[in-house]
Amino acid sequence: MLGRVTVGLFFILLLWGNLVAGLKAGLACPDWPLCHGKVLPPFRLDIYMEFLHRVIAGTAGVALVVLSYRRFRHYRGGAKAVPALAVTLLALEIVMGGAVVLLQIPVRLTTVHFTTGLIVFLLAYYMMVFDGVRTSPSFSVRGYPGLFFGMGVLVFLLATLGAYVRHADAGLSLPDWPTSLGGLTPGVLADGVLIQFSHRVVAALVALTVVALWAATRLDDHLGRHRRMAGGLVLLILAQVAVGGAVVLTRLYFLSTALHLAVALAMLMMLARMWVRELSPGGTSS
């Protein structure tokens, strides 16, 4: 139960952070760790969006520390590195969160802040699945598990690049969709155009990979056990492409950008589930 709660809290935290960024409310609390010098700040939408972001982060952080402590006690050998890394990255997240506010470093640090949070989310998912009592921790990037792990890395890179597009204010460098400045490729690849077009290229690569996986589940007997989830991935990537277009056409409307991230997180969790399934006794790690 604690594992599911922790994963759920970090899922909400990532989405809430996206909403805060979409509303340009990241600096609505100009101080840290207090907000306008108070534990309970004055009521205003942007202030409370950022304030609630901190509240959710604090709650998720406490849940992660407790979960990591339990897993550290039950894990053996090198697996103990997972909860240790989760807590270490959480501490780094707290420091970076304060630095973003106090030093007002918007682009590189905020992208690293998001990326670190995404890694913590995935580590929490791992600890949710492997409790060290009923299910021993396992890890493999060879064979079939490596296929799903690699696809997960690709989606992770896509999400990270998407965060950089936003933080670099490049989200409307290509103001049209599905074309890029009126063509298949933009005439000039520089600055924001290069950043946003790179995001579209990686998105296309992810889409092709997902479709290829679905096709493989119909040809490979072993992968056939993942056919239903592979079909779900195809639906998610189609939704992601449509929502990505909506993000541009609505000129970065904050709800569309949050939905864009939510679909990406759903894809990551589905790939993680397929990876874990390959690590189970009925799967294969070779």
TORVEX-987712 format. One line per 3 residues: number of its first residue (from 1); their letters; for each residue y, x, z of N, C-alpha, C. Coordinates in pm, 1 decimal, m for minus. Atoms other than C-alpha are relative to their C-alpha. Layout:
TORVEX-987712
NUM) A) Y/X/Z/Y/X/Z/Y/X/Z | ...
END
This chain:
TORVEX-987712
1) MLG) m120.8/82.3/0.0/0.0/0.0/0.0/126.9/86.5/0.0 | m117.5/m86.2/m6.7/246.3/278.1/91.6/25.7/66.9/m134.3 | m15.9/m63.8/130.0/179.3/450.0/m239.6/66.0/m93.3/m100.4
4) RVT) m57.4/96.4/93.7/257.1/135.7/m437.8/145.6/m29.1/32.8 | m137.9/25.7/m41.8/570.7/69.2/m235.1/89.7/116.1/m41.3 | m79.2/m118.0/34.2/691.6/425.8/m290.0/26.5/7.2/m149.7
7) VGL) m16.9/m0.8/145.7/631.3/412.1/m665.1/96.4/m110.2/m42.7 | m89.5/110.5/32.4/802.3/72.7/m680.8/144.7/30.9/34.4 | m135.7/m35.6/m41.5/1103.9/202.9/m489.6/62.8/101.0/m95.1
10) FFI) m55.3/m99.8/92.0/1144.6/501.8/m720.2/22.6/m58.9/m138.8 | m23.3/70.6/126.3/1108.0/276.9/m1024.1/134.3/m72.6/6.4 | m126.5/71.7/m18.2/1391.4/59.9/m889.8/116.1/98.6/8.0
13) LLL) m105.9/m100.1/m16.3/1592.1/370.1/m796.5/44.8/55.8/m134.7 | m34.7/m53.4/132.0/1575.2/512.7/m1148.7/77.6/m102.8/m82.1 | m70.5/104.8/74.2/1679.4/179.8/m1299.6/139.0/m25.3/58.1
16) WGN) m129.9/24.8/m63.4/1956.9/131.6/m1045.8/98.0/112.1/m33.4 | m84.6/m112.0/39.3/2090.9/477.7/m1118.9/49.4/m15.9/m142.4 | m39.6/25.1/138.1/2094.1/383.1/m1486.6/109.7/m105.8/m6.8
19) LVA) m102.2/105.0/m3.9/2291.2/67.5/m1408.0/132.8/55.1/51.3 | m121.0/m61.9/m55.0/2538.0/269.0/m1200.0/71.5/81.0/m107.3 | m59.1/m80.1/107.7/2590.9/509.1/m1490.2/59.3/m89.7/m108.1
22) GLK) m48.5/91.0/103.0/2627.7/218.7/m1734.0/129.7/m68.9/38.0 | m122.3/63.7/m49.5/2898.2/63.1/m1517.6/108.2/102.0/34.2 | m94.5/m108.6/m31.4/3072.1/402.3/m1478.2/38.6/m2.1/147.8
25) AGL) m26.9/13.7/m143.4/3037.9/358.5/m1101.9/m51.7/118.8/80.2 | 60.1/m113.6/m69.6/2886.3/696.6/m1019.5/91.0/66.2/101.9 | m95.2/m60.7/m93.5/3204.0/815.6/m846.8/80.5/m106.8/73.8
28) ACP) m69.1/107.5/m72.9/3298.7/479.7/m693.2/4.6/29.5/148.8 | m5.1/m54.4/m135.9/3212.1/642.2/m360.6/39.4/146.7/m14.9 | m48.1/m134.9/30.3/3425.7/957.3/m384.0/m41.5/106.5/100.9
31) DWP) 44.4/m95.4/m101.1/3280.3/1116.9/m70.1/m150.7/m14.4/19.3 | 145.7/m1.5/m22.0/2927.7/1196.5/48.8/m28.1/77.0/128.7 | 93.7/111.8/18.0/2718.3/1114.9/249.2/59.1/m138.1/30.1
34) LCH) m62.2/130.2/m23.7/2961.6/841.2/361.2/58.3/m53.8/m129.9 | m61.4/62.0/117.8/3130.8/603.2/118.3/136.3/m52.7/41.6 | m136.5/29.9/m41.9/3508.8/583.5/150.3/14.7/20.5/150.6
37) GKV) m9.9/m36.2/m140.7/3462.8/740.9/491.1/m68.4/m94.7/95.5 | 62.8/101.1/m84.9/3253.0/451.4/619.0/m148.9/m10.4/m28.9 | 142.2/29.1/20.0/2888.3/363.1/671.7/m14.1/m122.5/m88.9
40) LPP) m5.5/119.1/84.9/2963.1/19.6/521.3/135.3/m1.3/m69.9 | m127.2/m12.2/71.6/3229.5/59.9/251.2/62.7/m135.2/m29.7 | m65.5/126.4/38.1/3483.4/m203.1/138.8/m72.8/m64.5/m117.4
43) FRL) 75.9/70.7/103.4/3333.4/m470.7/m83.0/75.9/m0.6/m132.4 | m45.0/2.0/139.0/3390.7/m411.8/m453.4/m122.2/30.5/m84.1 | 124.1/m10.4/76.0/3130.0/m434.2/m728.1/m40.6/143.5/m27.4
46) DIY) 37.7/m136.8/35.6/3142.4/m73.5/m846.3/m34.7/82.6/123.3 | 27.8/m74.2/m123.5/3154.0/60.3/m489.4/m138.4/m35.6/52.3 | 129.8/40.9/m55.5/2854.7/m145.6/m381.2/m116.5/32.8/m92.7
49) MEF) 106.3/m46.5/89.6/2656.3/m54.9/m691.6/m39.9/142.4/37.2 | 29.1/m138.4/m38.1/2686.3/311.9/m597.1/m52.2/6.9/142.9 | 45.4/0.7/m138.9/2644.8/236.3/m225.8/m146.2/m42.9/9.3
52) LHR) 139.0/46.5/m1.5/2322.9/41.0/m286.7/m92.7/101.9/m65.8 | 78.4/m108.9/59.8/2204.3/325.3/m508.6/m38.9/100.9/107.8 | 27.8/m94.0/m109.7/2232.2/550.8/m203.7/m97.6/m60.6/101.1
55) VIA) 90.6/66.6/m94.8/2059.1/294.7/19.1/m143.0/0.4/m53.7 | 133.5/m0.4/61.3/1767.1/260.6/m223.1/m56.9/140.9/m0.1 | 45.0/m139.6/1.6/1750.0/639.1/m255.8/m47.3/43.4/138.3
58) GTA) 39.9/m36.2/m135.5/1736.8/680.0/121.7/m131.2/m64.6/40.1 | 124.4/70.9/m31.8/1465.3/416.9/159.4/m117.9/60.9/m74.2 | 106.4/m61.3/80.2/1260.8/565.6/m124.2/m33.5/139.2/52.3
61) GVA) 22.4/m134.3/m52.6/1307.0/911.9/23.9/m84.9/m0.3/125.7 | 79.4/10.6/m123.1/1171.7/809.1/363.6/m144.6/m34.8/m33.5 | 135.8/39.3/40.0/873.0/639.2/199.7/m74.5/117.7/m61.2
64) LVV) 64.9/m114.6/64.2/802.7/951.5/m7.2/m40.1/105.4/102.5 | 32.1/m99.3/m103.0/815.9/1181.3/296.1/m124.4/m42.4/77.5 | 117.1/49.7/m73.8/567.3/962.6/485.5/m125.0/8.9/m86.8
67) LSY) 114.1/m5.9/91.6/339.2/934.6/181.5/m45.3/144.3/m20.4 | 33.3/m140.8/21.7/355.6/1310.4/120.9/m66.8/60.7/122.7 | 61.6/m50.1/m123.7/273.3/1383.1/484.9/m146.0/m42.6/8.3
70) RRF) 138.3/49.4/m4.8/m36.3/1163.8/466.7/m87.6/71.3/m102.2 | 80.4/m65.9/103.0/m151.9/1317.7/140.5/m21.5/147.5/32.8 | 14.5/m141.5/m35.2/m89.2/1670.7/265.2/m111.8/18.6/102.1
73) RHY) 106.2/m7.5/m100.6/m322.4/1601.0/557.0/m138.0/m16.9/m62.2 | 131.0/31.8/56.3/m602.0/1468.8/334.5/m37.3/83.3/m122.2 | 30.2/m82.6/116.3/m570.1/1686.9/26.1/m55.1/135.1/44.6
76) RGG) 58.4/m130.8/m28.7/m759.5/2014.6/11.5/39.9/100.0/m108.3 | m24.9/m107.4/95.8/m682.9/2347.9/m152.1/133.1/m13.8/m72.3 | m121.8/0.9/79.8/m431.9/2362.7/m434.5/64.1/m136.2/m14.0
79) AKA) m55.6/135.3/11.5/m388.4/1984.7/m433.7/113.5/m23.7/99.4 | m107.6/14.4/m98.2/m164.3/2024.3/m127.7/136.3/30.8/m61.1 | m126.2/m33.7/65.5/97.3/2158.9/m368.5/72.3/m124.9/m50.0
82) VPA) m62.0/122.4/53.1/156.8/1804.8/m500.1/94.8/m62.8/101.8 | m94.4/56.5/m97.1/300.4/1650.8/m179.5/108.2/99.4/40.5 | m100.3/m100.7/m35.8/473.7/1980.0/m97.5/109.7/5.5/m106.0
85) LAV) m97.7/m2.0/109.1/641.4/1983.9/m439.1/85.1/m126.4/0.6 | m73.7/126.5/m2.0/738.3/1617.2/m407.6/112.5/3.7/103.0 | m101.8/m6.4/m105.4/922.7/1676.7/m79.2/107.3/102.9/m34.7
88) TLL) m95.9/m103.1/39.6/1084.8/1994.9/m211.7/97.4/m53.2/m104.4 | m85.9/56.7/104.3/1214.6/1816.2/m520.4/88.7/m111.0/55.2 | m81.5/102.9/m64.1/1333.4/1527.9/m302.2/121.1/63.1/67.9
91) ALE) m110.6/m70.8/m65.3/1542.3/1771.7/m98.0/100.9/49.1/m103.6 | m87.7/m45.5/108.0/1679.5/1917.6/m421.3/80.3/m116.0/m57.4 | m68.2/119.3/49.1/1764.0/1565.9/m539.8/117.0/m38.1/90.2
94) IVM) m105.3/35.3/m95.6/1963.6/1500.2/m223.6/119.2/93.5/m15.5 | m106.5/m99.1/16.5/2160.4/1822.7/m266.8/75.4/m23.9/m130.6 | m65.3/23.4/129.3/2227.4/1752.9/m634.6/80.9/m128.7/0.9
97) GGA) m73.3/125.4/m7.9/2329.0/1394.3/m560.3/134.3/18.4/68.3 | m125.4/m29.3/m67.9/2589.7/1519.7/m316.0/92.3/84.7/m85.3 | m80.5/m88.9/83.8/2705.2/1790.8/m556.9/65.4/m74.8/m115.2
100) VVL) m56.2/79.1/110.1/2754.9/1540.5/m839.4/126.6/m71.6/45.8 | m115.6/72.3/m53.1/2995.2/1345.5/m616.7/110.9/95.8/42.5 | m100.8/m87.7/m58.3/3170.9/1629.5/m437.3/60.2/96.6/m100.7
103) LQI) m48.2/m97.7/97.9/3197.1/1871.6/m729.9/33.4/m63.7/m134.1 | m27.0/74.4/122.9/3215.4/1608.0/m1005.1/m42.6/79.4/m123.8 | 58.1/m71.1/114.5/2985.4/1797.7/m1244.1/m84.0/m101.9/m75.8
106) PVR) 64.3/118.1/55.6/2890.2/1516.1/m1481.6/m117.5/20.5/m94.0 | 97.4/m2.3/109.2/2673.6/1641.3/m1768.3/m129.7/68.5/36.8 | 125.3/m72.4/m20.7/2420.7/1914.0/m1697.9/m66.8/m38.9/131.4
109) LTT) 59.5/25.9/m130.4/2372.0/1844.7/m1328.6/m53.1/m142.7/9.9 | 49.1/137.4/m7.4/2339.9/1468.5/m1370.1/m127.5/m17.5/m82.2 | 123.3/5.7/78.9/2076.9/1518.9/m1641.1/m114.9/61.9/77.7
112) VHF) 102.6/m63.0/m84.1/1885.7/1756.1/m1413.1/m35.2/m92.2/116.0 | 20.7/94.7/m109.9/1930.2/1500.4/m1133.3/m96.9/m110.6/m42.9 | 89.3/103.7/52.2/1766.2/1231.1/m1347.7/m139.7/56.0/m25.3
115) TTG) 129.5/m60.1/33.3/1490.6/1464.2/m1468.9/m81.6/27.1/125.7 | 69.0/m26.7/m126.1/1405.4/1570.0/m1114.6/m50.1/m129.5/62.2 | 43.0/130.0/m52.0/1394.5/1206.6/m1004.7/m120.1/m54.5/m74.5
118) LIV) 112.5/46.2/80.8/1158.0/1129.2/m1290.4/m128.1/74.4/37.4 | 116.7/m78.2/m43.3/925.8/1411.3/m1184.0/m49.9/m49.7/135.2 | 38.6/51.0/m131.8/929.2/1283.5/m824.8/m71.5/m134.5/m14.5
121) FLL) 63.4/129.4/27.8/843.8/935.2/m955.2/m144.7/19.6/m45.2 | 135.3/m25.5/50.5/540.8/1076.0/m1140.0/m89.2/61.7/107.7 | 77.9/m56.2/m110.9/431.1/1278.9/m837.1/m39.0/m109.7/98.7
124) AYY) 31.7/113.4/m87.6/452.0/962.1/m627.0/m112.2/m83.4/m60.7 | 106.9/74.3/67.8/235.0/787.3/m887.3/m133.3/71.5/19.4 | 122.8/m77.9/m19.7/m20.4/1068.4/m861.1/m54.0/m20.5/141.4
127) MMV) 43.9/15.8/m139.0/m28.9/1039.0/m481.8/m41.7/m143.2/30.3 | 44.9/138.3/m15.3/m62.7/661.8/m510.5/m144.2/m14.5/m46.8 | 133.9/12.9/58.8/m373.3/698.2/m727.4/m103.8/79.0/78.2
130) FDG) 93.9/m87.4/m70.5/m536.9/986.8/m541.1/40.4/8.9/146.9 | m36.2/2.1/m142.1/m532.1/919.2/m166.9/m65.6/111.7/79.6 | 65.7/m109.9/m69.6/m757.2/1213.0/m78.4/m112.8/m43.3/90.6
133) VRT) 108.0/53.0/m84.0/m1000.9/985.9/108.4/m102.3/m71.2/m87.9 | 90.4/72.1/91.5/m1151.0/732.5/m130.6/m5.0/65.5/m137.3 | m6.5/m67.3/130.3/m1037.7/920.9/m439.9/55.9/140.3/18.3
136) SPS) m42.9/m139.0/m14.0/m1018.8/1299.8/m440.1/97.2/36.0/m111.8 | m96.1/m38.9/103.5/m723.1/1453.6/m625.4/m66.8/80.7/m110.1 | 57.8/m67.4/115.6/m806.9/1575.6/m972.4/110.3/28.5/m100.4
139) FSV) m101.4/m36.3/99.9/m618.5/1740.8/m1256.1/m67.2/70.5/m116.1 | 52.2/m66.8/118.7/m701.2/1840.8/m1612.9/91.8/m27.0/m117.9 | m76.8/16.1/123.6/m511.9/1899.5/m1936.4/m84.8/45.4/m118.8
142) RGY) 92.5/m36.0/106.9/m820.9/1975.7/m2143.9/m67.1/m125.3/m56.2 | 74.2/109.7/60.3/m1001.9/1748.1/m2385.8/78.0/m130.1/m3.0 | m64.0/131.4/3.1/m929.8/1377.0/m2365.6/112.8/m13.9/102.6
145) PGL) m113.1/7.4/m92.7/m721.0/1405.3/m2046.9/123.6/71.4/m54.4 | m111.8/m74.1/57.1/m507.7/1664.4/m2226.4/75.7/m79.6/m105.1 | m64.3/85.2/100.1/m439.9/1413.4/m2504.8/102.9/m91.1/64.9
148) FFG) m90.9/93.7/m66.0/m286.4/1160.1/m2267.3/108.8/73.4/78.1 | m100.2/m79.0/m71.7/m112.7/1427.4/m2061.0/107.8/47.1/m97.8 | m95.4/m46.3/100.1/47.5/1569.2/m2375.4/90.9/m110.9/m49.6
151) MGV) m82.3/113.3/42.1/164.1/1225.9/m2486.8/99.0/m38.4/109.2 | m90.2/27.6/m111.2/308.5/1170.9/m2140.9/115.8/98.0/3.4 | m105.6/m101.9/5.3/501.3/1497.9/m2170.1/100.3/m33.6/m110.1
154) LVF) m87.6/35.3/112.2/639.1/1381.0/m2505.3/92.8/m115.6/37.5 | m83.1/112.8/m43.8/761.4/1051.0/m2358.0/98.8/45.9/107.6 | m87.7/m56.7/m103.2/902.4/1243.4/m2059.8/118.7/71.3/m64.7
157) LLA) m107.1/m70.9/70.1/1101.0/1467.2/m2297.0/95.3/m98.0/m67.9 | m83.9/101.7/63.8/1225.3/1159.8/m2482.8/94.3/m63.9/101.4 | m82.7/60.8/m104.6/1349.8/1002.5/m2159.2/107.6/96.7/48.1
160) TLG) m96.1/m101.1/m44.3/1515.6/1327.0/m2051.2/109.8/20.6/m103.6 | m98.5/m15.3/107.1/1684.3/1368.4/m2387.7/91.5/m121.4/m6.7 | m82.2/120.7/m3.5/1801.1/1008.0/m2365.7/104.4/6.7/110.3
163) AYV) m95.7/m16.9/m109.9/1961.7/1087.0/m2030.4/111.4/96.2/m39.9 | m101.3/m97.5/42.6/2137.2/1386.8/m2184.1/95.5/m62.6/m101.6 | m85.3/70.4/96.2/2264.4/1168.7/m2470.2/107.9/m78.6/74.1
166) RHA) m96.7/80.1/m76.1/2427.8/940.9/m2214.0/99.4/89.4/72.9 | m87.8/m82.6/m82.6/2564.3/1212.8/m1987.5/94.7/85.6/m83.6 | m87.1/m76.9/89.4/2708.8/1401.5/m2286.4/93.2/m91.6/m79.9
169) DAG) m82.4/99.4/70.3/2882.5/1080.4/m2403.2/m25.9/1.5/m150.5 | 37.1/m5.5/141.8/2691.3/1102.8/m2731.5/m69.1/m127.5/m46.1 | 75.6/121.0/30.1/2544.3/752.9/m2723.1/46.9/m75.9/m122.1
172) LSL) m52.9/68.4/118.6/2771.1/625.1/m3000.8/45.8/99.3/m106.1 | m31.6/m97.6/104.4/2796.2/943.3/m3205.2/m56.4/m45.7/m133.8 | 55.1/68.9/117.2/2574.5/753.8/m3448.6/18.6/m149.2/26.2
175) PDW) m33.1/138.0/m37.6/2736.8/408.1/m3428.9/m77.7/m106.8/m75.9 | 77.9/97.1/75.3/2498.1/246.1/m3676.5/m148.2/15.4/32.6 | 144.6/m0.9/m23.6/2128.3/158.2/m3653.7/m64.5/m103.1/m90.5
178) PTS) 87.6/m116.9/m16.2/1865.1/199.5/m3793.1/41.3/122.6/m80.2 | m45.6/m116.8/74.8/2058.3/427.4/m4028.9/77.6/94.3/91.3 | m76.5/m100.0/m74.9/2238.6/740.2/m3912.9/119.4/41.0/m84.4
181) LGG) m121.7/m19.2/78.8/2596.4/745.6/m4043.9/m22.3/m42.8/m144.6 | 19.5/59.0/131.0/2483.2/532.2/m4334.1/m118.6/50.4/m78.7 | 113.9/m54.4/73.3/2177.5/734.5/m4433.7/m119.3/23.0/89.6
184) LTP) 119.4/m30.8/m78.7/1832.7/841.1/m4326.3/28.4/110.5/99.6 | m44.7/m108.1/m87.9/1986.5/1156.3/m4181.6/151.3/9.9/m10.9 | m145.7/m13.3/6.6/2352.0/1218.5/m4091.8/40.2/119.2/m86.0
187) GVL) m46.5/m108.2/86.4/2554.7/1436.4/m4324.8/32.8/126.7/75.4 | m37.2/m115.6/m82.0/2664.1/1664.4/m4041.7/m81.1/m3.7/128.9 | 76.4/m9.9/m124.5/2446.4/1783.2/m3753.6/71.9/95.6/94.4
190) ADG) m75.7/m81.3/m95.0/2678.2/1904.4/m3479.4/42.5/m87.2/116.8 | m51.2/65.4/m120.4/2789.5/1816.7/m3127.9/m78.4/m127.5/34.0 | 66.5/122.5/m42.3/2716.1/1456.3/m3028.1/m94.5/m56.5/m103.6
193) VLI) 87.9/49.4/106.7/2566.2/1367.7/m3365.8/m135.5/68.8/7.4 | 125.0/m75.5/m10.7/2306.8/1642.9/m3327.8/m81.8/m46.4/120.0 | 69.5/42.5/m121.6/2222.8/1530.6/m2974.0/m65.8/m136.2/m20.4
196) QFS) 55.9/134.7/15.1/2178.2/1163.4/m3060.9/m106.0/m5.3/m109.9 | 99.8/1.1/106.5/1993.3/1230.9/m3386.9/m129.5/65.4/47.4 | 119.8/m63.1/m56.8/1754.7/1462.0/m3199.7/m79.5/m101.1/81.5
199) HRV) 65.9/104.8/m78.2/1680.6/1172.1/m2966.2/m75.0/m96.6/m91.6 | 66.0/91.1/94.1/1600.3/949.1/m3263.8/m122.4/65.3/m64.2 | 113.5/m70.8/60.4/1373.6/1214.0/m3417.4/m117.7/3.7/96.9
202) VAA) 107.2/m3.8/m100.0/1176.2/1253.4/m3093.9/m57.9/m139.9/20.3 | 47.9/138.1/m13.2/1156.0/873.3/m3062.7/m94.4/m35.5/m114.8 | 86.9/25.6/115.3/1008.9/854.6/m3413.8/m133.1/72.4/16.3
205) LVA) 122.6/m76.6/m23.5/757.9/1126.0/m3320.3/m88.6/m70.0/102.4 | 75.6/74.2/m101.3/655.0/929.5/m3009.9/m64.2/m123.5/m62.6 | 52.4/121.2/63.8/614.7/613.0/m3218.1/m119.9/32.2/m88.9
208) LTV) 110.7/m39.3/87.5/394.4/789.7/m3474.1/m122.1/41.3/81.1 | 110.3/m44.4/m85.3/185.2/945.4/m3197.0/m71.4/m118.8/63.6 | 58.8/119.2/m62.2/131.8/609.4/m3026.3/m83.2/m78.2/m101.6
211) VAL) 75.0/71.2/104.5/26.4/443.4/m3352.4/m127.2/76.5/m34.9 | 117.7/m82.3/29.3/m208.4/736.0/m3422.0/m105.0/m15.0/109.4 | 93.8/19.2/m110.6/m362.6/693.6/m3076.3/m71.8/m133.9/m14.3
214) WAA) 61.5/132.2/16.2/m420.2/323.2/m3137.4/m103.8/2.4/m111.9 | 95.4/m10.9/110.8/m587.1/403.1/m3469.7/m123.9/78.0/43.1 | 112.3/m82.7/m46.0/m801.5/668.6/m3300.0/m94.0/m78.6/90.2
217) TRL) 86.8/79.3/m88.5/m928.3/414.8/m3045.2/m95.5/m88.5/m80.1 | 87.2/81.0/84.9/m1081.5/223.2/m3335.5/m101.3/85.9/m75.4 | 87.9/m91.1/72.7/m1249.4/532.5/m3479.8/m86.6/85.0/91.9
220) DDH) 70.2/m85.4/m95.5/m1355.5/731.2/m3173.0/m64.3/m87.2/107.6 | 72.1/84.2/m96.7/m1622.1/573.3/m2950.8/52.4/18.9/141.6 | m46.9/m24.2/m136.8/m1495.7/740.8/m2635.1/139.9/m58.0/20.8
223) LGR) m135.6/53.1/m12.9/m1130.9/652.3/m2697.6/3.4/m151.8/m8.6 | 5.3/144.9/11.4/m1241.7/295.6/m2766.7/19.7/m71.1/132.3 | m18.2/61.3/m132.1/m1237.5/230.0/m2392.1/147.5/m18.6/34.2
226) HRR) m144.2/10.7/m24.0/m858.6/268.8/m2407.4/68.6/m90.6/m102.3 | m58.8/74.0/111.7/m810.0/32.3/m2702.4/103.5/m101.5/45.9 | m93.9/102.9/m45.9/m643.0/m243.5/m2503.9/131.4/61.9/47.2
229) MAG) m122.3/m64.2/m47.5/m398.4/m9.6/m2331.8/75.6/66.9/m114.2 | m66.3/m58.4/116.8/m330.3/169.9/m2660.4/75.9/m107.5/m76.9 | m70.3/111.8/62.1/m243.4/m169.0/m2807.6/125.1/m36.9/77.7
232) GLV) m117.1/24.6/m83.4/m11.1/m223.8/m2513.3/108.7/102.4/m24.0 | m97.1/m105.4/29.8/154.3/109.8/m2588.0/71.9/m26.2/m131.6 | m62.1/32.9/128.7/214.0/1.6/m2947.4/106.4/m107.8/19.4
235) LLI) m97.7/105.9/m26.9/386.7/m314.0/m2821.9/121.8/55.7/73.2 | m111.0/m59.3/m74.8/594.6/m108.0/m2579.8/89.2/85.0/m89.3 | m83.2/m85.1/85.6/706.8/140.1/m2845.2/78.9/m85.0/m99.2
238) LAQ) m74.8/91.2/86.9/800.9/m147.7/m3076.4/118.6/m60.2/75.7 | m108.4/52.4/m83.6/1002.0/m298.3/m2791.4/106.1/106.8/23.1 | m93.3/m109.5/m26.5/1156.2/41.5/m2722.1/90.1/26.6/m120.2
241) VAV) m79.8/m19.1/121.2/1268.9/81.6/m3082.8/104.5/m110.9/m12.2 | m92.1/113.6/9.0/1423.2/m266.9/m3079.3/110.6/9.8/104.6 | m100.2/m12.0/m106.8/1595.6/m210.3/m2745.3/92.8/117.6/m28.3
244) GGA) m84.2/m114.0/36.5/1717.5/130.2/m2864.5/105.8/m39.9/m101.2 | m98.3/50.7/95.4/1882.0/m43.6/m3158.1/103.7/m86.8/68.5 | m92.8/86.5/m73.3/2033.2/m299.2/m2920.7/99.4/81.7/81.6
247) VVL) m89.7/m87.1/m76.8/2177.0/m17.5/m2709.0/118.3/43.3/m86.4 | m106.3/m43.2/91.3/2372.8/105.2/m3011.3/85.9/m118.3/m44.0 | m73.1/114.2/55.1/2466.1/m235.1/m3151.9/83.7/m72.6/104.7
250) TRL) m79.8/60.4/m107.7/2588.0/m360.6/m2811.1/97.8/100.7/59.8 | m91.7/m106.3/m43.9/2782.5/m35.3/m2770.1/m24.5/38.5/145.5 | 43.3/m53.1/m130.2/2589.3/86.8/m2466.3/16.6/m101.2/112.8
253) YFL) m6.1/101.6/m105.6/2589.3/m243.2/m2276.6/m98.0/38.2/110.8 | 75.4/m59.4/m110.0/2460.9/m150.9/m1931.4/m137.9/m62.7/20.2 | 131.7/62.4/m16.5/2176.3/m405.7/m1922.5/m97.6/46.0/m108.3
256) STA) 88.0/m47.1/107.1/2040.7/m289.2/m2258.3/m45.6/143.1/26.5 | 40.6/m137.9/m30.3/2041.6/75.1/m2146.7/m101.2/2.9/114.4 | 96.0/6.7/m110.7/1861.4/m18.2/m1824.1/m136.4/m46.4/m50.0
259) LHL) 126.4/47.4/57.1/1597.6/m210.2/m2021.0/m66.5/110.4/m81.5 | 51.2/m113.2/78.6/1561.0/92.3/m2250.2/m76.4/96.7/90.5 | 66.6/m89.1/m95.1/1475.4/308.6/m1948.4/m124.0/m66.0/58.7
262) AVA) 114.5/70.3/m59.2/1245.1/42.9/m1799.4/m121.6/5.8/m91.6 | 111.7/m6.4/94.8/1033.2/38.4/m2115.3/m57.3/141.3/m4.2 | 47.0/m138.9/m0.5/1015.7/419.2/m2114.6/m85.2/28.2/123.3
265) LAM) 77.4/m19.2/m122.6/895.4/417.0/m1753.0/m133.9/m72.3/m8.6 | 125.5/73.7/18.1/635.4/152.7/m1840.3/m95.5/78.2/m89.0 | 83.2/m82.7/87.4/508.8/377.7/m2120.3/m57.6/118.6/75.9
268) LMM) 47.2/m113.6/m79.4/487.4/672.9/m1883.2/m111.7/m41.0/94.9 | 101.8/45.5/m94.0/291.1/472.6/m1627.2/m129.4/m37.6/m70.8 | 120.7/36.1/74.0/52.0/341.3/m1890.6/m75.5/125.2/m44.7
271) LAR) 64.3/m125.5/38.9/m15.2/693.1/m2021.8/m59.8/70.0/121.8 | 53.4/m59.2/m122.9/m58.5/814.3/m1663.1/m128.4/m70.4/41.4 | 120.8/76.0/m34.0/m311.0/537.4/m1604.4/m116.6/39.9/m90.5
274) MWV) 104.8/m40.9/93.5/m504.9/638.5/m1916.1/m48.8/141.3/32.4 | 36.2/m136.2/m40.5/m496.4/1002.5/m1803.9/m89.3/m3.5/123.3 | 79.0/11.9/m123.0/m625.8/908.6/m1458.0/m137.7/m56.8/m30.6
277) REL) 128.1/59.9/36.5/m898.3/697.6/m1615.7/m95.5/105.0/m57.5 | 83.5/m107.6/54.1/m1022.4/1006.3/m1799.7/m46.4/96.2/108.9 | 37.7/m88.6/m110.5/m1032.3/1197.3/m1470.5/m101.3/m64.5/92.9
280) SPG) 94.6/71.7/m85.4/m1249.6/930.1/m1306.2/m142.3/37.3/m37.9 | 140.1/m34.7/29.2/m1630.8/970.8/m1287.7/m49.0/m49.7/m135.1 | 44.3/52.1/129.2/m1671.4/757.5/m1599.9/68.8/63.4/m118.3
283) GTS) m73.4/m63.4/108.4/m1427.2/968.1/m1798.0/m54.0/137.3/m30.8 | 39.9/m137.1/31.3/m1435.5/1324.9/m1918.3/121.4/89.4/9.0 | m110.1/m95.4/m10.2/m1223.2/1629.4/m1848.8/m29.9/125.4/m79.9
286) S) 35.7/m116.2/80.3/m1375.6/1857.6/m2104.6/13.9/m31.4/m147.8
END
